[in-house]
Amino acid sequence: MVLEATMIVLDNSESSRNGDYVPSRWEAQADAVNLIFSAKTQANPESSVGLMNMAGKGPEMLVTLTTDFGKLLDGMHRTKIRGSTHLATAIQIAGLALKHRQNKSQRQRIIVFTCSPIDEDEKNLVKLARKMKKNNVSIDFIAFGDLDPENTKKLEAFNENIKGGDGSHLEIIQPGPSLLSDHIISTPILAGEGLAPRGGDNGGEAGGDAGGGGFDFGVDPSADPELALALRMSMEEEKARQEKEGKAEEASKEPTLEGIPEEGGSLESQPLLNAGGEASGTADAPVSKPEVEEKKDKEHQGMDKMETDRDDMKDRDNMDTD
């Protein structure tokens, strides 16, 4: 899976109070942040996510790149809805945060939520898009709420000038009964995290006849996004379990010291005293060579002494006879 550093930019302007998206534009963004964070970190545990907002007096960095979702929740809780957005400034600050990421092997991505009028002109946005593309930063826009033609035109111009190999996407989501996150889960923004894009984008009608319609696990994420995400998470957990079992099996095949007898192990296992009350092993212990020779010398000394005594007796007998 792709290793990424992702900065999420939230729209906390007055327009985010609107309730045309369930339950409101701001709470819909908060729910989507949960989804994006889960998708990124589950696809690669070393991926990190940061959070900032772009309305009020100016953009505010809420959380630098992290793998702790609790910090993102705290940042959203501290955010106040006020003022209008500063889109261009927010993108530049997010780009600086990505530039100073600790893991330089992470790809850089910015995901921007916008639900309010865009004050920047198209020319400046195009210039910014080319600059970010030069710095290898991918930028995804999730546009909802105020979808007037002028806003849409500016975002399309930005997207056209930043498209690259890593992919930068523009998703325009209309109001409806579904959650904002339900729409995002089926977009190309999260397709790289193991989620399939919308079926209609690539001839979904033709693919519908071939079992499962070409979707992962045979489930269309746009029809049942929760089931699609649950199946993908289950697959990742099963894969992790199999890898863990494989490592354990390899470790069990490595040679160990078990079964190799230690020196003197047979003697150490014997009791101190045998049934006769003698020290264990003394009766059966082999006699060393010096002990055998010493025993033979004693036997020879004894025989020599007997012969000497016998000679002395003969000499006494002979004297008595004389």
Residue pairs with C-beta under 8 A, 6 or more apart in sequence:
1 43
1 44
1 193
1 194
2 43
2 44
2 47
2 107
2 192
2 193
3 44
3 46
3 47
3 103
3 105
3 106
3 107
4 40
4 44
4 47
4 106
4 107
4 108
4 109
5 47
5 48
5 49
5 50
5 65
5 98
5 101
5 103
5 106
5 107
5 108
5 109
6 36
6 40
6 47
6 48
6 49
6 50
6 109
6 110
6 111
7 49
7 50
7 51
7 52
7 65
7 94
7 97
7 98
7 109
7 110
7 111
8 33
8 36
8 49
8 50
8 51
8 52
8 110
8 111
8 113
9 52
9 53
9 54
9 59
9 90
9 91
9 94
9 110
9 111
9 112
9 113
10 29
10 33
10 51
10 52
10 53
10 54
10 76
10 79
10 113
11 25
11 29
11 53
11 54
11 55
11 85
11 113
11 114
11 115
11 116
11 145
12 26
12 53
12 54
12 55
12 56
12 79
12 80
12 81
12 82
13 55
13 81
13 82
13 83
13 84
13 85
13 115
13 116
14 55
14 81
14 82
14 83
14 84
14 116
15 25
15 115
15 116
15 117
15 145
15 146
16 24
16 25
16 26
16 29
16 55
16 81
16 115
16 116
16 145
17 24
17 25
17 26
17 81
18 24
18 25
18 115
18 145
19 25
20 145
20 175
21 28
21 115
21 144
21 145
21 175
21 180
22 28
22 177
22 178
22 179
22 180
25 115
25 144
25 145
26 81
28 144
28 179
28 180
28 181
29 113
29 115
29 180
30 76
31 179
31 180
31 181
32 113
32 142
32 180
32 181
32 184
33 51
33 72
33 76
34 69
34 181
35 181
35 184
35 185
35 190
35 229
36 49
36 111
36 184
36 190
37 49
37 69
37 72
38 69
39 185
39 190
39 193
39 194
39 195
39 229
40 47
40 49
40 193
41 47
41 49
41 67
41 69
42 193
42 233
42 236
43 192
43 193
43 194
45 67
46 67
46 103
46 106
47 67
47 106
48 65
48 66
48 67
48 101
48 103
48 106
49 65
49 66
49 67
49 72
50 61
50 63
50 64
50 65
50 66
50 94
50 97
51 62
51 63
51 72
51 75
51 76
52 59
52 60
52 61
52 62
52 63
52 90
52 93
52 94
52 97
53 59
53 60
53 62
53 79
53 90
54 85
54 86
54 87
54 89
54 90
54 112
55 81
55 82
55 83
55 84
55 85
55 86
55 116
56 80
56 82
56 83
57 83
58 86
58 89
59 86
59 89
59 90
59 93
60 79
61 93
61 97
62 72
62 75
62 76
62 78
62 79
63 71
63 72
63 74
63 75
64 97
65 97
65 98
65 101
65 102
66 72
84 116
84 117
84 119
85 114
85 116
85 118
85 119
86 119
87 112
87 114
87 118
87 119
87 120
87 125
88 120
88 124
88 125
88 128
90 112
91 110
91 112
91 128
91 132
91 139
92 128
94 110
95 108
95 110
95 132
95 135
95 137
98 108
98 109
98 110
98 137
99 108
99 135
101 108
107 136
107 138
107 166
108 135
108 136
108 137
108 138
109 137
109 138
109 139
109 140
109 166
110 132
110 137
110 138
110 139
110 140
111 139
111 140
111 142
111 189
112 139
112 140
112 141
112 142
113 142
113 144
114 141
114 142
114 143
114 144
114 145
114 151
114 155
115 143
115 144
115 145
115 146
116 145
116 146
117 146
117 148
117 150
117 151
118 125
118 150
118 151
118 154
118 155
120 154
121 154
122 153
122 154
122 157
125 154
125 157
125 158
126 157
126 158
126 161
128 158
129 139
129 157
129 158
129 159
129 160
129 161
129 162
130 161
130 162
132 139
132 162
133 161
133 162
133 163
133 164
136 164
136 166
138 162
138 164
138 166
138 167
138 168
139 158
139 162
139 168
140 168
140 169
140 170
140 171
140 189
141 155
141 158
141 159
141 169
141 170
141 171
142 171
142 173
142 180
142 184
142 189
143 151
143 152
143 155
143 170
143 171
143 172
143 173
144 172
144 173
144 174
144 175
144 180
147 172
147 174
152 172
155 170
155 172
156 170
158 170
159 168
159 169
159 170
162 168
167 188
167 192
169 187
169 188
169 189
171 183
171 184
171 187
171 188
171 189
173 180
173 183
173 184
181 225
182 225
182 226
184 190
185 195
185 221
185 225
185 228
185 229
186 195
186 196
186 197
186 198
186 220
186 221
186 222
186 225
186 228
187 197
187 198
188 197
188 201
191 197
194 216
194 232
194 236
195 216
195 221
195 228
195 229
195 232
196 214
196 215
196 216
196 220
196 221
196 228
198 204
198 221
198 222
199 207
199 208
199 213
199 214
199 215
199 220
199 222
202 214
204 213
204 214
207 213
207 214
211 218
212 218
212 219
213 220
215 221
215 228
216 228
216 231
216 232
217 228
217 231
217 232
217 235
219 227
219 228
219 231
220 228
221 228
221 229
262 268
267 280
267 281
270 280
270 281
271 280
272 279
272 280
273 279
273 280
274 280
274 283
276 283
